[in-house]
Amino acid sequence: MASVEVAAEHERILREIESTDPNCIGPTLRSVYDGQEHGLFMEKLEGRIRNHDREIEKMCNHHFQGFVDSITELLKVRGEAQKLKVKKGDRFLTLPKLPPLQTLNTMDELRQCRLQQRNIATTVDKLTHCLPGEQLPQGGGEYYPALRTLDQLEHSCLPQAGAYLFCTIMAENIPRLRAHIRDVSMSDLKDFLESIRKHSDKIGEKAMKQVRPRHPDKLDRGRYFCIAAIISLLQHLLDCFQGLGGSSLGARDTFENYYRNQRRKQARLVLQPHSNMHETLEGYRRYFNQIVGFFVVEDHVLHTTRGLVNRAYVEELWELSLSKTIAALRTHSSYCTDPDLLLDLKNLIVLFADTLQGYGFPVNQLFDMLLEMRDQYGEILLKKWNTSFRQILDLDNYSPIPVATEEDYRRVMGQFPFQDPELEKTAFPKKLPFSAFVPKVYCQIKEFIYACLKFSEDLHRSSTEIDDMIRKSTNLLLTRTLSHCLQYAIKKKNVGLAELVQIIINTTHLEQSCHFLEEFISNITNVPPGTINATKLYGTSTFKDARHTAEEEIYTNLNQKIDQFLQLADYDWMVAQGGGTASDYLSDLIAFLCSTFTVFTHLPGKVAQTACMSACKHLSTSLLQLLLESDVRQVSMGALHQFNTDVKECERFARAGPVPGFQGDTLLLAFIDLRQLLDLFTQWDWSTYLADYGRPTCKYLRVNPHTALALLEKMKDTSRKNNMFAQFRKNERDKQKLIDTVVKQLRNLIATHQS
């Protein structure tokens, strides 16, 4: 394509050499030496000279017969002239022999003949001065030579020709001819302006295609004028402007003002985007092509003419156009919700900016606008990835990934950086600790980083700036989008303990992969990870927060399950004697806890221990609340013994170590409040409690006097109403007196410590 453009440029220069006045050929020759392929042009010039030689030869051959006829006629004239000379000599010889009157007549004839010869010679000379008038060009595109000819006639030829009528007529017609040339030139200028308006998009398209990717060097002006006829017409018109500008008509200013005003109007039309431009990339492309084509023409006019436009005019026009272009792009791009379309638009804007920058137009504002657009692009990406993450989490089975073969194992390892030497040693089939959403989420994060890189490229920013932009966008993805999706998955209804456990395991592995993402970003941006002021990824905090939320959900879920079992409790609070085995509901509850904590073996140790301790504390607190409920108005000693049996079953569960890692009887401490309260009542050890209360070494340090009083009040009522004849039995009376005494002492104890 470049060779075709060079050939077209050379052809244009040859036409200018052939048609331009020799005194004005300097700029044309200078463009030859300033241009490219100088040797190729010389070869083409030699070829053009040979063509003209052949044409001259053909013309000579064509006129040869006429030349021969002319020579023949000339020979005849010479013969007649010789005869005339002989006759003239004879006349002179015979002149003395003639009579005087006849001699006078003969002399008069001779004088008249010589006078005619002088008149003919003078006429030929005067007409020769007027010959340029016969050479006035009639076709378009040759107005400048015509003006030069008129100047020659007016200032040189006609004054030398003399004060003849035909000279006067020619002199009077010169202004009319100039006016005619001016009118025709103006018409051609209008045609030219209309033509470049129609072809601006083609010119712009051509110019933008010629820009080398990522190398917007200074462009070779004129290369991108793909329509040779427009260039030639423009050049001839500009020459005509110069010619008319030197006359008294003042056409130069008229033409300059008209050209500039019309181009300003065209600029306003070019800068007006279509209402649906934002719907397709092609709409933006047509918009940019027209703008580029417009300013490529203006740049060419600036550098190939003398004064038609100046730098200030072009810069003012560009500044106005740039602000309108940026405003239009901001408005229309704001409607875009497709990241692919926005990325294509960014690439088109970069090409647009690089093309115009190559012609010397400042485009920094365009790149500043692209940074704003990059934020919009990032928000669109976050919405898209939010949908992707939601789908991944919704479709996951929350079960460890089974791998049956080495190929399956390597495939997963290719998606997620996981290393476990112990697992690698085990035979197939085996299971990976995490579920499928871990490698899928990791791959989606990498895809997001790639998408950010695509937009950050070619923005004339350093690698460090690009690296920083990508890291900040990735942090938004992790801390906002992925974090919200994980919170949604954790708090979603019907999420069981098994799913919550798997989420904790998954987020643990994703947290461990964050440093691999750091390295991945460094590799694609070529910025070392240890660079000072480099933005760090916040993925670790994101996954920790999600894991903590999942842990809290596990604790809440466990407590809810415990509450569901406790709702099945059906104590007979008036039973005379308790059974020797634990209640059915409690046995089922303990079996559920044992199976649940077996699933917790894959959890981090502290998580499983915390969950187990939390469950035991909640169970202990719930049992105590069950005993102290206001609906339970009476509690017999038999019911208290049955309740004590159930608590002992809970203690056996805690002592068995359902979750490894507890030291000694640490888990038993969850039931210490219940144990001391039940021991106090079943052993009826009130003297010790009342005597040691408040001491650090008190045996019943965990028993609150309010709690003891509330339960004792329930047993007091039971003693009174359990048997209508109890008041007549001495032991019952003694027990009632003892309860009343303890109640008084507890009340006094409470009152003393409150005061």
Secondary structure in CASP SS format (residue, H / E / C, confidence):
PFRMAT SS
TARGET T0000
AUTHOR 0000-0000-0000
METHOD secondary structure of the structure
MODEL  1
M C 1.00
A H 1.00
S H 1.00
V H 1.00
E H 1.00
V H 1.00
A H 1.00
A H 1.00
E H 1.00
H H 1.00
E H 1.00
R H 1.00
I H 1.00
L H 1.00
R H 1.00
E H 1.00
I H 1.00
E H 1.00
S H 1.00
T C 1.00
D C 1.00
P H 1.00
N H 1.00
C H 1.00
I C 1.00
G H 1.00
P H 1.00
T H 1.00
L H 1.00
R H 1.00
S H 1.00
V H 1.00
Y H 1.00
D H 1.00
G C 1.00
Q C 1.00
E C 1.00
H H 1.00
G H 1.00
L H 1.00
F H 1.00
M H 1.00
E H 1.00
K H 1.00
L H 1.00
E H 1.00
G H 1.00
R H 1.00
I H 1.00
R H 1.00
N H 1.00
H H 1.00
D H 1.00
R H 1.00
E H 1.00
I H 1.00
E H 1.00
K H 1.00
M H 1.00
C H 1.00
N H 1.00
H H 1.00
H H 1.00
F H 1.00
Q H 1.00
G H 1.00
F H 1.00
V H 1.00
D H 1.00
S H 1.00
I H 1.00
T H 1.00
E H 1.00
L H 1.00
L H 1.00
K H 1.00
V H 1.00
R H 1.00
G H 1.00
E H 1.00
A H 1.00
Q H 1.00
K H 1.00
L H 1.00
K H 1.00
V H 1.00
K H 1.00
K H 1.00
G H 1.00
D H 1.00
R H 1.00
F H 1.00
L H 1.00
T H 1.00
L H 1.00
P H 1.00
K H 1.00
L C 1.00
P C 1.00
P H 1.00
L H 1.00
Q H 1.00
T H 1.00
L H 1.00
N H 1.00
T H 1.00
M H 1.00
D H 1.00
E H 1.00
L H 1.00
R H 1.00
Q H 1.00
C H 1.00
R H 1.00
L H 1.00
Q H 1.00
Q H 1.00
R H 1.00
N H 1.00
I H 1.00
A H 1.00
T H 1.00
T H 1.00
V H 1.00
D H 1.00
K H 1.00
L H 1.00
T H 1.00
H H 1.00
C H 1.00
L H 1.00
P H 1.00
G H 1.00
E H 1.00
Q C 1.00
L C 1.00
P C 1.00
Q C 1.00
G C 1.00
G C 1.00
G C 1.00
E C 1.00
Y H 1.00
Y H 1.00
P H 1.00
A H 1.00
L H 1.00
R H 1.00
T H 1.00
L H 1.00
D H 1.00
Q H 1.00
L H 1.00
E H 1.00
H H 1.00
S H 1.00
C H 1.00
L H 1.00
P H 1.00
Q H 1.00
A H 1.00
G C 1.00
A C 1.00
Y C 1.00
L H 1.00
F H 1.00
C H 1.00
T H 1.00
I H 1.00
M H 1.00
A H 1.00
E H 1.00
N H 1.00
I H 1.00
P H 1.00
R H 1.00
L H 1.00
R H 1.00
A H 1.00
H H 1.00
I H 1.00
R H 1.00
D H 1.00
V H 1.00
S H 1.00
M H 1.00
S H 1.00
D H 1.00
L H 1.00
K H 1.00
D H 1.00
F H 1.00
L H 1.00
E H 1.00
S H 1.00
I H 1.00
R H 1.00
K H 1.00
H H 1.00
S H 1.00
D H 1.00
K H 1.00
I H 1.00
G H 1.00
E H 1.00
K H 1.00
A H 1.00
M H 1.00
K H 1.00
Q H 1.00
V C 1.00
R C 1.00
P C 1.00
R C 1.00
H C 1.00
P C 1.00
D C 1.00
K C 1.00
L C 1.00
D C 1.00
R C 1.00
G C 1.00
R C 1.00
Y C 1.00
F C 1.00
C C 1.00
I C 1.00
A H 1.00
A H 1.00
I H 1.00
I H 1.00
S H 1.00
L H 1.00
L H 1.00
Q H 1.00
H H 1.00
L H 1.00
L H 1.00
D H 1.00
C H 1.00
F H 1.00
Q H 1.00
G H 1.00
L H 1.00
G H 1.00
G C 1.00
S C 1.00
S C 1.00
L C 1.00
G C 1.00
A H 1.00
R H 1.00
D H 1.00
T H 1.00
F H 1.00
E H 1.00
N H 1.00
Y H 1.00
Y H 1.00
R H 1.00
N H 1.00
Q H 1.00
R H 1.00
R H 1.00
K H 1.00
Q H 1.00
A H 1.00
R H 1.00
L H 1.00
V H 1.00
L C 1.00
Q C 1.00
P C 1.00
H C 1.00
S C 1.00
N C 1.00
M H 1.00
H H 1.00
E H 1.00
T C 1.00
L H 1.00
E H 1.00
G H 1.00
Y H 1.00
R H 1.00
R H 1.00
Y H 1.00
F H 1.00
N H 1.00
Q H 1.00
I H 1.00
V H 1.00
G H 1.00
F H 1.00
F H 1.00
V H 1.00
V H 1.00
E H 1.00
D H 1.00
H H 1.00
V H 1.00
L H 1.00
H H 1.00
T H 1.00
T C 1.00
R C 1.00
G C 1.00
L C 1.00
V C 1.00
N C 1.00
R H 1.00
A H 1.00
Y H 1.00
V H 1.00
E H 1.00
E H 1.00
L H 1.00
W H 1.00
E H 1.00
L H 1.00
S H 1.00
L H 1.00
S H 1.00
K H 1.00
T H 1.00
I H 1.00
A H 1.00
A H 1.00
L H 1.00
R H 1.00
T H 1.00
H H 1.00
S H 1.00
S C 1.00
Y C 1.00
C C 1.00
T C 1.00
D C 1.00
P H 1.00
D H 1.00
L H 1.00
L H 1.00
L H 1.00
D H 1.00
L H 1.00
K H 1.00
N H 1.00
L H 1.00
I H 1.00
V H 1.00
L H 1.00
F H 1.00
A H 1.00
D H 1.00
T H 1.00
L H 1.00
Q H 1.00
G H 1.00
Y C 1.00
G C 1.00
F C 1.00
P C 1.00
V C 1.00
N H 1.00
Q H 1.00
L H 1.00
F H 1.00
D H 1.00
M H 1.00
L H 1.00
L H 1.00
E H 1.00
M H 1.00
R H 1.00
D H 1.00
Q H 1.00
Y H 1.00
G H 1.00
E H 1.00
I H 1.00
L H 1.00
L H 1.00
K H 1.00
K H 1.00
W H 1.00
N H 1.00
T H 1.00
S H 1.00
F H 1.00
R H 1.00
Q H 1.00
I H 1.00
L H 1.00
D H 1.00
L H 1.00
D C 1.00
N C 1.00
Y C 1.00
S C 1.00
P C 1.00
I C 1.00
P E 1.00
V E 1.00
A C 1.00
T C 1.00
E H 1.00
E H 1.00
D H 1.00
Y H 1.00
R H 1.00
R H 1.00
V H 1.00
M H 1.00
G H 1.00
Q H 1.00
F C 1.00
P C 1.00
F C 1.00
Q C 1.00
D C 1.00
P H 1.00
E H 1.00
L H 1.00
E H 1.00
K H 1.00
T C 1.00
A C 1.00
F C 1.00
P C 1.00
K E 1.00
K E 1.00
L C 1.00
P C 1.00
F C 1.00
S C 1.00
A C 1.00
F H 1.00
V H 1.00
P H 1.00
K H 1.00
V H 1.00
Y H 1.00
C H 1.00
Q H 1.00
I H 1.00
K H 1.00
E H 1.00
F H 1.00
I H 1.00
Y H 1.00
A H 1.00
C H 1.00
L H 1.00
K H 1.00
F H 1.00
S H 1.00
E C 1.00
D C 1.00
L C 1.00
H C 1.00
R C 1.00
S C 1.00
S H 1.00
T H 1.00
E H 1.00
I H 1.00
D H 1.00
D H 1.00
M H 1.00
I H 1.00
R H 1.00
K H 1.00
S H 1.00
T H 1.00
N H 1.00
L H 1.00
L H 1.00
L H 1.00
T H 1.00
R H 1.00
T H 1.00
L H 1.00
S H 1.00
H H 1.00
C H 1.00
L H 1.00
Q H 1.00
Y H 1.00
A H 1.00
I H 1.00
K H 1.00
K C 1.00
K C 1.00
N C 1.00
V C 1.00
G C 1.00
L H 1.00
A H 1.00
E H 1.00
L H 1.00
V H 1.00
Q H 1.00
I H 1.00
I H 1.00
I H 1.00
N H 1.00
T H 1.00
T H 1.00
H H 1.00
L H 1.00
E H 1.00
Q H 1.00
S C 1.00
C H 1.00
H H 1.00
F H 1.00
L H 1.00
E H 1.00
E H 1.00
F H 1.00
I H 1.00
S H 1.00
N H 1.00
I H 1.00
T H 1.00
N C 1.00
V C 1.00
P C 1.00
P C 1.00
G C 1.00
T C 1.00
I C 1.00
N C 1.00
A C 1.00
T C 1.00
K C 1.00
L C 1.00
Y C 1.00
G H 1.00
T H 1.00
S H 1.00
T H 1.00
F H 1.00
K H 1.00
D H 1.00
A H 1.00
R H 1.00
H H 1.00
T H 1.00
A H 1.00
E H 1.00
E H 1.00
E H 1.00
I H 1.00
Y H 1.00
T H 1.00
N H 1.00
L H 1.00
N H 1.00
Q H 1.00
K H 1.00
I H 1.00
D H 1.00
Q H 1.00
F H 1.00
L H 1.00
Q C 1.00
L C 1.00
A C 1.00
D C 1.00
Y C 1.00
D C 1.00
W C 1.00
M C 1.00
V C 1.00
A C 1.00
Q C 1.00
G C 1.00
G C 1.00
G C 1.00
T C 1.00
A C 1.00
S C 1.00
D H 1.00
Y H 1.00
L H 1.00
S H 1.00
D H 1.00
L H 1.00
I H 1.00
A H 1.00
F H 1.00
L H 1.00
C H 1.00
S H 1.00
T H 1.00
F H 1.00
T H 1.00
V H 1.00
F H 1.00
T H 1.00
H H 1.00
L C 1.00
P C 1.00
G H 1.00
K H 1.00
V H 1.00
A H 1.00
Q H 1.00
T H 1.00
A H 1.00
C H 1.00
M H 1.00
S H 1.00
A H 1.00
C H 1.00
K H 1.00
H H 1.00
L H 1.00
S H 1.00
T H 1.00
S H 1.00
L H 1.00
L H 1.00
Q H 1.00
L H 1.00
L H 1.00
L H 1.00
E C 1.00
S C 1.00
D C 1.00
V C 1.00
R C 1.00
Q C 1.00
V C 1.00
S C 1.00
M H 1.00
G H 1.00
A H 1.00
L H 1.00
H H 1.00
Q H 1.00
F H 1.00
N H 1.00
T H 1.00
D H 1.00
V H 1.00
K H 1.00
E H 1.00
C H 1.00
E H 1.00
R H 1.00
F H 1.00
A H 1.00
R H 1.00
A C 1.00
G C 1.00
P C 1.00
V C 1.00
P C 1.00
G C 1.00
F C 1.00
Q C 1.00
G C 1.00
D C 1.00
T H 1.00
L H 1.00
L H 1.00
L H 1.00
A H 1.00
F H 1.00
I H 1.00
D H 1.00
L H 1.00
R H 1.00
Q H 1.00
L H 1.00
L H 1.00
D H 1.00
L H 1.00
F H 1.00
T H 1.00
Q C 1.00
W C 1.00
D C 1.00
W H 1.00
S H 1.00
T H 1.00
Y H 1.00
L H 1.00
A H 1.00
D H 1.00
Y C 1.00
G C 1.00
R C 1.00
P C 1.00
T C 1.00
C C 1.00
K C 1.00
Y C 1.00
L C 1.00
R C 1.00
V C 1.00
N C 1.00
P H 1.00
H H 1.00
T H 1.00
A H 1.00
L H 1.00
A H 1.00
L H 1.00
L H 1.00
E H 1.00
K H 1.00
M H 1.00
K H 1.00
D H 1.00
T H 1.00
S H 1.00
R H 1.00
K H 1.00
N C 1.00
N C 1.00
M C 1.00
F C 1.00
A H 1.00
Q H 1.00
F H 1.00
R C 1.00
K H 1.00
N H 1.00
E H 1.00
R H 1.00
D H 1.00
K H 1.00
Q H 1.00
K H 1.00
L H 1.00
I H 1.00
D H 1.00
T H 1.00
V H 1.00
V H 1.00
K H 1.00
Q H 1.00
L H 1.00
R H 1.00
N H 1.00
L H 1.00
I H 1.00
A H 1.00
T H 1.00
H H 1.00
Q H 1.00
S C 1.00
END
